[in-house]
Every structure is written in structure tokens, then in C-alpha cells.
Amino acid sequence: MLSHRKFVVGVGGGIAAYKVCEIVSSLAKAGAEVRVVLTDRAEQFVAPLTFASLSRHRAYNDSDFWEAAEPRPLHIALGEWADLILLAPVTANTLAKLAHGLADNLLTNTVLASACPVLVAPAMNTDMWEQMTVQQNWQAIRSNPRYHTIGPGAGLLACDRVGTGRMAEPSQILAHLHSLADTLGKRDLENKQVLISAGSTREFLDPVRFIGNPATGKMGIALAQAAHHRGATVTLVHGPIEARLLAEADSAISFVPITTAAEMHQAMLCHTKTADWIIMAAAVADVRPASCSGAKLPKGDLPDSLPLQSVPDILQDLRTHLRSDQKLIGFAAQTGDIIAPALDKLKRKGLDLIVANPIDQPSSGFGSSTNQAVILTRHGDRTDIPLCSKLELAHRVLDQVRSL
């Protein structure tokens, strides 16, 4: 998704500039071409030589802007060259310039001299961020279809204040850049409400033992990110997922944590009415212990055989509650032949589309960062997706749902 894409990375004057080093390095390692532009203040935090080393190309600053241009003005050349522009960290000063179309340095002139999508990642002190004028500028940027925005998050700031103002983490920004590289900024899911389930469920025998599975939630998180990046309003109902993985998802996504299949069933039904698309990517338990002890069972008291009972069939029940204009999408994680079981599930549960993915292939399935799949629709269409990142697969799934 990033290979051969051309990125201009504009670095503003804030302590969060050090985080941009990781972003530039990751883009270059992924095969993207990167040109870094620093403001005068940014150079006081990170030297141009650092970005030049990480990007494998010289970094530009205002002294380059005012030099005689050969053969063309630098800001024009950079603006026309770029496929995507990342601005991070964006200070209150730069945000005001962007909102009002002002250009008094190389960075802001390059933005105005380009027509490509721009991802804006602000960072500043909480009191600065909460100023009415700053919020007005922020809303002006967000209402401009050319600009895409991320963050800021909340936490401990460099000024020792705890509050909103932290620049989004590099992993979040890189995920958004991956999506923009794939879609080139299209917001084809605006006004869509997308409900997604992710991760595993746990069915307890006692407070410390449960029936579960290895699902990590990575695929569901990727679907949530991709839909959000394309303009959808996203709700993610998820089982137990590592905090590190949840932190990589954009804070604009609405998270609904659950533990058991019954809790997921209730949560999905609760949010179904307002959803346009419902995507069941979670690996839900099929059975649970017939009884659950309130206290830990001594090892000697564990039964030789464990009586089980079925859990609610969430997909089947969702279908009975959906309107004709809603779309229901399922996943089928399989070993061996993945097509026949997926087609059976597609028809039996009345799905509009199903994603069949092998969990017995290298770098695919539970816990991996990549996946492969066959997408099948109720109309009989089949699309084979070779091994790719889960975020890229998420975009291909959304493409297929949109085409239904």
C-alpha cells in the first residue's frame, strides 16, 4: 500500500517532533519515497540530518525555500510531486495558518501548492487545545474535504499537564497513511454506520478457567480503522484484546468491551438498529460450560467430563432483526477446504457476504499481522485476496460490501 507512494512529511515545532522520526523511518522501509520539510522551530527539536538519514533524502527547511529556485520553485515542485502530505506535529500556529489559507514558510506554501490529501496530526498543551479559537480552526480543517485528521489523544503531556493534546501515536498515524495510500483520500463511507465485532469470547468454568480461542482482534480492529478512515461512524464490540492493540485504533471509534458470547450477543443487538453494515469478525465460542462455579475449583474437583451447552447464534439472530437495507457480513476461519464451509454458512445464515480465511497457512489467521482470504457474496461472486496486511484486506472487504 505504501510502496512507491510519494510522501511529503511536514514537521512542526513541538516536542512531539521526535515521534515523527519513527514514522519517516517506517515509510522509507516500506518502500515509499519521503521528503521531509521542517519549520524553523522544528529544527530546534530534531535536526534535519536525522530526517535526511531516515528518509534517505535531504530534508528541507526555510533556508532552502528562499534560495534561488532551479529549475522550479521548491514549494511548487514538492507540492506537485506529493501523493500524500502528513503534517505532524501541527502546532496552534500552523493550524491557524491552514484554516485560513495563510502561507509564510516552505511548509505552508507546499500545502497550498499541492492538491493531494493531507493528514493533520495536532499536538499542544491542553489549555491551548481547548481555546475557542483553536477549536474553531480545528473544525474548519475538519470540514475541508481535502484534510484528514487524527487525534490528539489524552494523557501526560511534556509540560506535565494531564489532558488532551498528545499527538497521535506513530502506529495510529501510519495506519491512517496506509489507508490514504490505498484510497487516495476518498470518503466513500461517509454517513455510513458500521458495527463490527472483534476478538474472542471467554466462557468460564470458574473465575480462573475458561473455554476460549486464540483470536486477538487484529482483523476486527483493521476493519474498524479502514471504515473510520473512509468516513464511516464505527462501533467496535470486542472481546478481551491487548491494550496495545486497542491503543493503535483511532480514538474516534466507539469501543464496547465484552467478555462472553452472551454479552456480545446483547451488545450487537443493542447497536444493530442504527447500523447500515454489521460485520461479525469476532471468533465467538460455540459452547460454554453448563455451570460456572463462583469460586475456583480445586484441581481434584475438576470433572472428568465437562457438560456443555450451546451459546446464542449471534449471526442467525441478527439476521432475524435486520431491515432489508442493512448488510450482514460474516467471517469463516477454516482449515483445509475453506470454500465449502463458507458457502454453507453464507446460505444457512442469510449473509450478504462472507470472508473465508485459512488459519492453517503461514502468516495467516489468528495473531498474525497479515492474512489471505476468499470473499464470497450471496450473488455468487468470488474474489481471491492474496497474502497482505490485515488493513489492506479490510479495505478489500469494504470494497466488496460497498459494491453489493
Protein Blocks (a to p, Z undefined) as FASTA:
>chain_A
ZZopacdddddddfklmmmmmmmmmmmmnopacdddddfklmmmpcfklmmmmnopacdd
fklmmpccdfbdfklmmmmmpmbdcdddddfklmmmmmnopafbfklmmmmmpcbdcddd
ddddfklmmpmklmmmmmmmmmpmkbccehjdedddfkopacehiacdfklmmmmmmmmm
mnnopafkgoiacdddedjddddfblkbccddfbeolmmmmmmmmmmmnopacddddddd
dfklmmmpcfkbccdddfblmlmmmmmmmmmmmpmbdcdfbccdfbdcfbdcfbdcdfkl
pcfbdcddddddfklmmmmmpcfkbccddddddehjfklmmmmmmmmnopabdcdddfkb
ghiaehiabdcdddddfkopacddddddfklmmmmmmmmmmmZZ
